[in-house]
Amino acid sequence: MKAPVKHSPEIRCRDCNRLLARGALEAGEIELQCPRCKTRVHLRASRPSQAPHDGLFGDRYESEIPSSRR
């Protein structure tokens, strides 16, 4: 017996309702342009602090480590 398939959230154009992407935005922002009607769709993550640290902006815990241990 197969397990039920979870459907990812759909990202659709607000004007023509064309499907642009599937999935959840974990961090940051993204801007998409609908290929059908050329409308720009700007999306932001609902909880960017939940995303894993990627190292692009430095380590936020670096200042908590004593300099003698580095």
PDB file of N, CA, C and O in Angstrom:
ATOM      1  N   MET A   1       0.840  -1.179   0.000  1.00  0.00           N
ATOM      2  CA  MET A   1       0.000   0.000   0.000  1.00  0.00           C
ATOM      3  C   MET A   1       0.887   1.246   0.000  1.00  0.00           C
ATOM      4  O   MET A   1       1.801   1.353   0.818  1.00  0.00           O
ATOM      5  N   LYS A   2       0.632   2.166  -0.892  1.00  0.00           N
ATOM      6  CA  LYS A   2       1.429   3.381  -1.010  1.00  0.00           C
ATOM      7  C   LYS A   2       0.993   4.408   0.023  1.00  0.00           C
ATOM      8  O   LYS A   2      -0.185   4.526   0.359  1.00  0.00           O
ATOM      9  N   ALA A   3       1.975   5.139   0.513  1.00  0.00           N
ATOM     10  CA  ALA A   3       1.686   6.226   1.448  1.00  0.00           C
ATOM     11  C   ALA A   3       1.114   7.407   0.660  1.00  0.00           C
ATOM     12  O   ALA A   3       1.461   7.598  -0.506  1.00  0.00           O
ATOM     13  N   PRO A   4       0.242   8.197   1.286  1.00  0.00           N
ATOM     14  CA  PRO A   4      -0.305   9.363   0.582  1.00  0.00           C
ATOM     15  C   PRO A   4       0.800  10.369   0.267  1.00  0.00           C
ATOM     16  O   PRO A   4       1.698  10.602   1.076  1.00  0.00           O
ATOM     17  N   VAL A   5       0.717  10.946  -0.901  1.00  0.00           N
ATOM     18  CA  VAL A   5       1.721  11.898  -1.364  1.00  0.00           C
ATOM     19  C   VAL A   5       1.344  13.281  -0.865  1.00  0.00           C
ATOM     20  O   VAL A   5       0.221  13.742  -1.067  1.00  0.00           O
ATOM     21  N   LYS A   6       2.305  13.945  -0.204  1.00  0.00           N
ATOM     22  CA  LYS A   6       2.078  15.317   0.234  1.00  0.00           C
ATOM     23  C   LYS A   6       2.347  16.244  -0.943  1.00  0.00           C
ATOM     24  O   LYS A   6       3.373  16.119  -1.612  1.00  0.00           O
ATOM     25  N   HIS A   7       1.457  17.147  -1.191  1.00  0.00           N
ATOM     26  CA  HIS A   7       1.638  18.102  -2.282  1.00  0.00           C
ATOM     27  C   HIS A   7       2.327  19.346  -1.749  1.00  0.00           C
ATOM     28  O   HIS A   7       1.931  19.893  -0.720  1.00  0.00           O
ATOM     29  N   SER A   8       3.342  19.784  -2.440  1.00  0.00           N
ATOM     30  CA  SER A   8       4.042  21.004  -2.068  1.00  0.00           C
ATOM     31  C   SER A   8       3.159  22.204  -2.370  1.00  0.00           C
ATOM     32  O   SER A   8       2.315  22.153  -3.265  1.00  0.00           O
ATOM     33  N   PRO A   9       3.357  23.291  -1.617  1.00  0.00           N
ATOM     34  CA  PRO A   9       2.593  24.508  -1.920  1.00  0.00           C
ATOM     35  C   PRO A   9       2.897  24.984  -3.344  1.00  0.00           C
ATOM     36  O   PRO A   9       4.023  24.858  -3.825  1.00  0.00           O
ATOM     37  N   GLU A  10       1.903  25.517  -3.988  1.00  0.00           N
ATOM     38  CA  GLU A  10       2.071  26.011  -5.354  1.00  0.00           C
ATOM     39  C   GLU A  10       2.218  27.522  -5.351  1.00  0.00           C
ATOM     40  O   GLU A  10       1.534  28.221  -4.603  1.00  0.00           O
ATOM     41  N   ILE A  11       3.109  28.020  -6.188  1.00  0.00           N
ATOM     42  CA  ILE A  11       3.281  29.455  -6.378  1.00  0.00           C
ATOM     43  C   ILE A  11       2.715  29.779  -7.751  1.00  0.00           C
ATOM     44  O   ILE A  11       3.212  29.299  -8.769  1.00  0.00           O
ATOM     45  N   ARG A  12       1.684  30.588  -7.767  1.00  0.00           N
ATOM     46  CA  ARG A  12       0.984  30.920  -9.008  1.00  0.00           C
ATOM     47  C   ARG A  12       1.017  32.417  -9.267  1.00  0.00           C
ATOM     48  O   ARG A  12       1.137  33.220  -8.342  1.00  0.00           O
ATOM     49  N   CYS A  13       0.907  32.777 -10.536  1.00  0.00           N
ATOM     50  CA  CYS A  13       0.826  34.181 -10.940  1.00  0.00           C
ATOM     51  C   CYS A  13      -0.466  34.766 -10.388  1.00  0.00           C
ATOM     52  O   CYS A  13      -1.526  34.146 -10.474  1.00  0.00           O
ATOM     53  N   ARG A  14      -0.371  35.955  -9.824  1.00  0.00           N
ATOM     54  CA  ARG A  14      -1.568  36.572  -9.233  1.00  0.00           C
ATOM     55  C   ARG A  14      -2.539  37.098 -10.292  1.00  0.00           C
ATOM     56  O   ARG A  14      -3.711  37.327  -9.990  1.00  0.00           O
ATOM     57  N   ASP A  15      -2.070  37.293 -11.523  1.00  0.00           N
ATOM     58  CA  ASP A  15      -2.935  37.827 -12.576  1.00  0.00           C
ATOM     59  C   ASP A  15      -3.579  36.736 -13.440  1.00  0.00           C
ATOM     60  O   ASP A  15      -4.791  36.751 -13.655  1.00  0.00           O
ATOM     61  N   CYS A  16      -2.772  35.793 -13.934  1.00  0.00           N
ATOM     62  CA  CYS A  16      -3.321  34.787 -14.854  1.00  0.00           C
ATOM     63  C   CYS A  16      -3.421  33.389 -14.233  1.00  0.00           C
ATOM     64  O   CYS A  16      -3.909  32.461 -14.878  1.00  0.00           O
ATOM     65  N   ASN A  17      -2.964  33.235 -12.993  1.00  0.00           N
ATOM     66  CA  ASN A  17      -3.062  31.983 -12.238  1.00  0.00           C
ATOM     67  C   ASN A  17      -2.209  30.848 -12.817  1.00  0.00           C
ATOM     68  O   ASN A  17      -2.465  29.683 -12.513  1.00  0.00           O
ATOM     69  N   ARG A  18      -1.224  31.153 -13.627  1.00  0.00           N
ATOM     70  CA  ARG A  18      -0.330  30.119 -14.156  1.00  0.00           C
ATOM     71  C   ARG A  18       0.593  29.612 -13.047  1.00  0.00           C
ATOM     72  O   ARG A  18       1.084  30.395 -12.234  1.00  0.00           O
ATOM     73  N   LEU A  19       0.823  28.319 -13.021  1.00  0.00           N
ATOM     74  CA  LEU A  19       1.726  27.718 -12.046  1.00  0.00           C
ATOM     75  C   LEU A  19       3.164  28.123 -12.376  1.00  0.00           C
ATOM     76  O   LEU A  19       3.649  27.854 -13.475  1.00  0.00           O
ATOM     77  N   LEU A  20       3.849  28.775 -11.418  1.00  0.00           N
ATOM     78  CA  LEU A  20       5.223  29.218 -11.628  1.00  0.00           C
ATOM     79  C   LEU A  20       6.230  28.309 -10.932  1.00  0.00           C
ATOM     80  O   LEU A  20       7.338  28.114 -11.433  1.00  0.00           O
ATOM     81  N   ALA A  21       5.855  27.752  -9.785  1.00  0.00           N
ATOM     82  CA  ALA A  21       6.771  26.895  -9.027  1.00  0.00           C
ATOM     83  C   ALA A  21       5.988  26.106  -8.004  1.00  0.00           C
ATOM     84  O   ALA A  21       4.846  26.433  -7.680  1.00  0.00           O
ATOM     85  N   ARG A  22       6.623  25.056  -7.499  1.00  0.00           N
ATOM     86  CA  ARG A  22       6.074  24.278  -6.392  1.00  0.00           C
ATOM     87  C   ARG A  22       7.117  24.223  -5.299  1.00  0.00           C
ATOM     88  O   ARG A  22       8.310  24.112  -5.581  1.00  0.00           O
ATOM     89  N   GLY A  23       6.682  24.301  -4.058  1.00  0.00           N
ATOM     90  CA  GLY A  23       7.600  24.196  -2.935  1.00  0.00           C
ATOM     91  C   GLY A  23       7.485  25.402  -2.026  1.00  0.00           C
ATOM     92  O   GLY A  23       6.785  26.368  -2.329  1.00  0.00           O
ATOM     93  N   ALA A  24       8.184  25.327  -0.912  1.00  0.00           N
ATOM     94  CA  ALA A  24       8.160  26.389   0.082  1.00  0.00           C
ATOM     95  C   ALA A  24       9.473  27.158   0.033  1.00  0.00           C
ATOM     96  O   ALA A  24      10.538  26.578  -0.174  1.00  0.00           O
ATOM     97  N   LEU A  25       9.385  28.441   0.223  1.00  0.00           N
ATOM     98  CA  LEU A  25      10.561  29.300   0.262  1.00  0.00           C
ATOM     99  C   LEU A  25      11.084  29.297   1.692  1.00  0.00           C
ATOM    100  O   LEU A  25      10.398  29.758   2.604  1.00  0.00           O
ATOM    101  N   GLU A  26      12.289  28.782   1.895  1.00  0.00           N
ATOM    102  CA  GLU A  26      12.839  28.617   3.242  1.00  0.00           C
ATOM    103  C   GLU A  26      13.526  29.876   3.758  1.00  0.00           C
ATOM    104  O   GLU A  26      13.415  30.194   4.942  1.00  0.00           O
ATOM    105  N   ALA A  27      14.223  30.585   2.906  1.00  0.00           N
ATOM    106  CA  ALA A  27      14.973  31.759   3.363  1.00  0.00           C
ATOM    107  C   ALA A  27      15.088  32.770   2.241  1.00  0.00           C
ATOM    108  O   ALA A  27      15.096  32.420   1.060  1.00  0.00           O
ATOM    109  N   GLY A  28      15.176  34.021   2.631  1.00  0.00           N
ATOM    110  CA  GLY A  28      15.444  35.074   1.667  1.00  0.00           C
ATOM    111  C   GLY A  28      14.235  35.506   0.863  1.00  0.00           C
ATOM    112  O   GLY A  28      13.091  35.368   1.295  1.00  0.00           O
ATOM    113  N   GLU A  29      14.516  36.026  -0.303  1.00  0.00           N
ATOM    114  CA  GLU A  29      13.492  36.554  -1.194  1.00  0.00           C
ATOM    115  C   GLU A  29      13.730  36.019  -2.598  1.00  0.00           C
ATOM    116  O   GLU A  29      14.845  35.641  -2.959  1.00  0.00           O
ATOM    117  N   ILE A  30      12.671  35.998  -3.373  1.00  0.00           N
ATOM    118  CA  ILE A  30      12.786  35.575  -4.766  1.00  0.00           C
ATOM    119  C   ILE A  30      11.791  36.387  -5.595  1.00  0.00           C
ATOM    120  O   ILE A  30      10.690  36.696  -5.141  1.00  0.00           O
ATOM    121  N   GLU A  31      12.192  36.719  -6.793  1.00  0.00           N
ATOM    122  CA  GLU A  31      11.304  37.419  -7.718  1.00  0.00           C
ATOM    123  C   GLU A  31      11.198  36.582  -8.982  1.00  0.00           C
ATOM    124  O   GLU A  31      12.208  36.235  -9.594  1.00  0.00           O
ATOM    125  N   LEU A  32       9.977  36.264  -9.367  1.00  0.00           N
ATOM    126  CA  LEU A  32       9.711  35.473 -10.563  1.00  0.00           C
ATOM    127  C   LEU A  32       8.958  36.337 -11.562  1.00  0.00           C
ATOM    128  O   LEU A  32       8.255  37.274 -11.183  1.00  0.00           O
ATOM    129  N   GLN A  33       9.111  36.016 -12.843  1.00  0.00           N
ATOM    130  CA  GLN A  33       8.335  36.692 -13.871  1.00  0.00           C
ATOM    131  C   GLN A  33       7.523  35.642 -14.603  1.00  0.00           C
ATOM    132  O   GLN A  33       8.063  34.641 -15.073  1.00  0.00           O
ATOM    133  N   CYS A  34       6.235  35.873 -14.695  1.00  0.00           N
ATOM    134  CA  CYS A  34       5.349  34.943 -15.371  1.00  0.00           C
ATOM    135  C   CYS A  34       5.651  34.945 -16.864  1.00  0.00           C
ATOM    136  O   CYS A  34       5.651  36.006 -17.489  1.00  0.00           O
ATOM    137  N   PRO A  35       5.908  33.776 -17.446  1.00  0.00           N
ATOM    138  CA  PRO A  35       6.204  33.733 -18.885  1.00  0.00           C
ATOM    139  C   PRO A  35       4.982  34.035 -19.754  1.00  0.00           C
ATOM    140  O   PRO A  35       5.126  34.408 -20.919  1.00  0.00           O
ATOM    141  N   ARG A  36       3.795  33.877 -19.198  1.00  0.00           N
ATOM    142  CA  ARG A  36       2.584  34.117 -19.984  1.00  0.00           C
ATOM    143  C   ARG A  36       2.221  35.598 -20.035  1.00  0.00           C
ATOM    144  O   ARG A  36       2.076  36.159 -21.121  1.00  0.00           O
ATOM    145  N   CYS A  37       2.073  36.241 -18.871  1.00  0.00           N
ATOM    146  CA  CYS A  37       1.582  37.624 -18.852  1.00  0.00           C
ATOM    147  C   CYS A  37       2.638  38.651 -18.438  1.00  0.00           C
ATOM    148  O   CYS A  37       2.350  39.847 -18.388  1.00  0.00           O
ATOM    149  N   LYS A  38       3.869  38.190 -18.139  1.00  0.00           N
ATOM    150  CA  LYS A  38       5.008  39.048 -17.797  1.00  0.00           C
ATOM    151  C   LYS A  38       4.848  39.785 -16.466  1.00  0.00           C
ATOM    152  O   LYS A  38       5.572  40.748 -16.214  1.00  0.00           O
ATOM    153  N   THR A  39       3.928  39.361 -15.616  1.00  0.00           N
ATOM    154  CA  THR A  39       3.766  39.947 -14.296  1.00  0.00           C
ATOM    155  C   THR A  39       4.920  39.493 -13.408  1.00  0.00           C
ATOM    156  O   THR A  39       5.313  38.328 -13.448  1.00  0.00           O
ATOM    157  N   ARG A  40       5.459  40.401 -12.613  1.00  0.00           N
ATOM    158  CA  ARG A  40       6.518  40.049 -11.674  1.00  0.00           C
ATOM    159  C   ARG A  40       5.886  39.680 -10.331  1.00  0.00           C
ATOM    160  O   ARG A  40       5.015  40.386  -9.822  1.00  0.00           O
ATOM    161  N   VAL A  41       6.342  38.561  -9.772  1.00  0.00           N
ATOM    162  CA  VAL A  41       5.842  38.070  -8.493  1.00  0.00           C
ATOM    163  C   VAL A  41       7.018  38.075  -7.523  1.00  0.00           C
ATOM    164  O   VAL A  41       8.015  37.389  -7.747  1.00  0.00           O
ATOM    165  N   HIS A  42       6.902  38.850  -6.446  1.00  0.00           N
ATOM    166  CA  HIS A  42       7.967  38.971  -5.451  1.00  0.00           C
ATOM    167  C   HIS A  42       7.529  38.225  -4.196  1.00  0.00           C
ATOM    168  O   HIS A  42       6.468  38.504  -3.638  1.00  0.00           O
ATOM    169  N   LEU A  43       8.357  37.270  -3.753  1.00  0.00           N
ATOM    170  CA  LEU A  43       8.020  36.449  -2.590  1.00  0.00           C
ATOM    171  C   LEU A  43       9.101  36.568  -1.534  1.00  0.00           C
ATOM    172  O   LEU A  43      10.283  36.696  -1.852  1.00  0.00           O
ATOM    173  N   ARG A  44       8.684  36.525  -0.263  1.00  0.00           N
ATOM    174  CA  ARG A  44       9.603  36.505   0.868  1.00  0.00           C
ATOM    175  C   ARG A  44       9.287  35.311   1.736  1.00  0.00           C
ATOM    176  O   ARG A  44       8.133  34.897   1.845  1.00  0.00           O
ATOM    177  N   ALA A  45      10.319  34.757   2.357  1.00  0.00           N
ATOM    178  CA  ALA A  45      10.119  33.630   3.273  1.00  0.00           C
ATOM    179  C   ALA A  45       9.305  34.107   4.470  1.00  0.00           C
ATOM    180  O   ALA A  45       9.489  35.223   4.956  1.00  0.00           O
ATOM    181  N   SER A  46       8.411  33.255   4.935  1.00  0.00           N
ATOM    182  CA  SER A  46       7.586  33.638   6.074  1.00  0.00           C
ATOM    183  C   SER A  46       8.362  33.585   7.373  1.00  0.00           C
ATOM    184  O   SER A  46       8.073  34.349   8.293  1.00  0.00           O
ATOM    185  N   ARG A  47       9.351  32.691   7.469  1.00  0.00           N
ATOM    186  CA  ARG A  47      10.177  32.583   8.671  1.00  0.00           C
ATOM    187  C   ARG A  47      11.642  32.392   8.273  1.00  0.00           C
ATOM    188  O   ARG A  47      12.145  31.270   8.339  1.00  0.00           O
ATOM    189  N   PRO A  48      12.332  33.442   7.867  1.00  0.00           N
ATOM    190  CA  PRO A  48      13.708  33.270   7.416  1.00  0.00           C
ATOM    191  C   PRO A  48      14.659  32.820   8.515  1.00  0.00           C
ATOM    192  O   PRO A  48      15.702  32.239   8.215  1.00  0.00           O
ATOM    193  N   SER A  49      14.329  33.074   9.783  1.00  0.00           N
ATOM    194  CA  SER A  49      15.226  32.670  10.860  1.00  0.00           C
ATOM    195  C   SER A  49      15.256  31.155  11.045  1.00  0.00           C
ATOM    196  O   SER A  49      16.154  30.642  11.712  1.00  0.00           O
ATOM    197  N   GLN A  50      14.301  30.429  10.475  1.00  0.00           N
ATOM    198  CA  GLN A  50      14.250  28.984  10.583  1.00  0.00           C
ATOM    199  C   GLN A  50      15.199  28.287   9.617  1.00  0.00           C
ATOM    200  O   GLN A  50      15.443  27.088   9.750  1.00  0.00           O
ATOM    201  N   ALA A  51      15.731  29.011   8.662  1.00  0.00           N
ATOM    202  CA  ALA A  51      16.577  28.410   7.634  1.00  0.00           C
ATOM    203  C   ALA A  51      17.959  28.094   8.186  1.00  0.00           C
ATOM    204  O   ALA A  51      18.425  28.780   9.096  1.00  0.00           O
ATOM    205  N   PRO A  52      18.617  27.083   7.662  1.00  0.00           N
ATOM    206  CA  PRO A  52      19.970  26.781   8.111  1.00  0.00           C
ATOM    207  C   PRO A  52      20.939  27.886   7.708  1.00  0.00           C
ATOM    208  O   PRO A  52      20.741  28.556   6.694  1.00  0.00           O
ATOM    209  N   HIS A  53      21.961  28.067   8.489  1.00  0.00           N
ATOM    210  CA  HIS A  53      22.959  29.105   8.218  1.00  0.00           C
ATOM    211  C   HIS A  53      23.805  28.694   7.009  1.00  0.00           C
ATOM    212  O   HIS A  53      24.284  27.562   6.943  1.00  0.00           O
ATOM    213  N   ASP A  54      23.987  29.597   6.066  1.00  0.00           N
ATOM    214  CA  ASP A  54      24.730  29.257   4.858  1.00  0.00           C
ATOM    215  C   ASP A  54      26.132  29.846   4.831  1.00  0.00           C
ATOM    216  O   ASP A  54      26.892  29.545   3.911  1.00  0.00           O
ATOM    217  N   GLY A  55      26.501  30.669   5.796  1.00  0.00           N
ATOM    218  CA  GLY A  55      27.854  31.201   5.873  1.00  0.00           C
ATOM    219  C   GLY A  55      28.125  32.413   5.011  1.00  0.00           C
ATOM    220  O   GLY A  55      29.258  32.892   4.992  1.00  0.00           O
ATOM    221  N   LEU A  56      27.146  32.932   4.298  1.00  0.00           N
ATOM    222  CA  LEU A  56      27.392  34.072   3.419  1.00  0.00           C
ATOM    223  C   LEU A  56      27.621  35.366   4.185  1.00  0.00           C
ATOM    224  O   LEU A  56      28.386  36.217   3.731  1.00  0.00           O
ATOM    225  N   PHE A  57      26.986  35.532   5.322  1.00  0.00           N
ATOM    226  CA  PHE A  57      27.063  36.780   6.071  1.00  0.00           C
ATOM    227  C   PHE A  57      27.832  36.608   7.376  1.00  0.00           C
ATOM    228  O   PHE A  57      27.642  37.397   8.303  1.00  0.00           O
ATOM    229  N   GLY A  58      28.679  35.615   7.470  1.00  0.00           N
ATOM    230  CA  GLY A  58      29.447  35.390   8.682  1.00  0.00           C
ATOM    231  C   GLY A  58      28.671  34.546   9.673  1.00  0.00           C
ATOM    232  O   GLY A  58      27.469  34.327   9.521  1.00  0.00           O
ATOM    233  N   ASP A  59      29.361  34.087  10.667  1.00  0.00           N
ATOM    234  CA  ASP A  59      28.743  33.241  11.678  1.00  0.00           C
ATOM    235  C   ASP A  59      28.270  34.102  12.833  1.00  0.00           C
ATOM    236  O   ASP A  59      29.073  34.808  13.443  1.00  0.00           O
ATOM    237  N   ARG A  60      27.002  34.059  13.139  1.00  0.00           N
ATOM    238  CA  ARG A  60      26.470  34.910  14.204  1.00  0.00           C
ATOM    239  C   ARG A  60      26.980  34.491  15.577  1.00  0.00           C
ATOM    240  O   ARG A  60      26.900  35.280  16.519  1.00  0.00           O
ATOM    241  N   TYR A  61      27.494  33.291  15.717  1.00  0.00           N
ATOM    242  CA  TYR A  61      28.014  32.820  16.994  1.00  0.00           C
ATOM    243  C   TYR A  61      29.512  33.074  17.139  1.00  0.00           C
ATOM    244  O   TYR A  61      30.087  32.781  18.187  1.00  0.00           O
ATOM    245  N   GLU A  62      30.136  33.602  16.126  1.00  0.00           N
ATOM    246  CA  GLU A  62      31.573  33.818  16.134  1.00  0.00           C
ATOM    247  C   GLU A  62      31.970  34.747  17.268  1.00  0.00           C
ATOM    248  O   GLU A  62      32.999  34.526  17.906  1.00  0.00           O
ATOM    249  N   SER A  63      31.182  35.779  17.534  1.00  0.00           N
ATOM    250  CA  SER A  63      31.524  36.738  18.583  1.00  0.00           C
ATOM    251  C   SER A  63      31.412  36.142  19.973  1.00  0.00           C
ATOM    252  O   SER A  63      31.986  36.694  20.911  1.00  0.00           O
ATOM    253  N   GLU A  64      30.695  35.033  20.147  1.00  0.00           N
ATOM    254  CA  GLU A  64      30.521  34.409  21.446  1.00  0.00           C
ATOM    255  C   GLU A  64      31.689  33.505  21.816  1.00  0.00           C
ATOM    256  O   GLU A  64      31.845  33.151  22.984  1.00  0.00           O
ATOM    257  N   ILE A  65      32.517  33.124  20.836  1.00  0.00           N
ATOM    258  CA  ILE A  65      33.665  32.266  21.099  1.00  0.00           C
ATOM    259  C   ILE A  65      34.835  33.141  21.535  1.00  0.00           C
ATOM    260  O   ILE A  65      35.196  34.080  20.825  1.00  0.00           O
ATOM    261  N   PRO A  66      35.431  32.851  22.686  1.00  0.00           N
ATOM    262  CA  PRO A  66      36.581  33.653  23.130  1.00  0.00           C
ATOM    263  C   PRO A  66      37.702  33.598  22.091  1.00  0.00           C
ATOM    264  O   PRO A  66      37.920  32.565  21.458  1.00  0.00           O
ATOM    265  N   SER A  67      38.406  34.711  21.920  1.00  0.00           N
ATOM    266  CA  SER A  67      39.448  34.786  20.904  1.00  0.00           C
ATOM    267  C   SER A  67      40.582  33.818  21.167  1.00  0.00           C
ATOM    268  O   SER A  67      41.281  33.450  20.223  1.00  0.00           O
ATOM    269  N   SER A  68      40.804  33.381  22.409  1.00  0.00           N
ATOM    270  CA  SER A  68      41.861  32.436  22.724  1.00  0.00           C
ATOM    271  C   SER A  68      41.556  31.040  22.196  1.00  0.00           C
ATOM    272  O   SER A  68      42.468  30.226  22.057  1.00  0.00           O
ATOM    273  N   ARG A  69      40.284  30.744  21.898  1.00  0.00           N
ATOM    274  CA  ARG A  69      39.891  29.419  21.415  1.00  0.00           C
ATOM    275  C   ARG A  69      39.859  29.327  19.900  1.00  0.00           C
ATOM    276  O   ARG A  69      39.688  28.232  19.363  1.00  0.00           O
ATOM    277  N   ARG A  70      40.017  30.431  19.199  1.00  0.00           N
ATOM    278  CA  ARG A  70      39.940  30.429  17.727  1.00  0.00           C
ATOM    279  C   ARG A  70      41.155  29.863  17.088  1.00  0.00           C
ATOM    280  O   ARG A  70      41.234  29.797  15.862  1.00  0.00           O
TER     281      ARG A  70
END
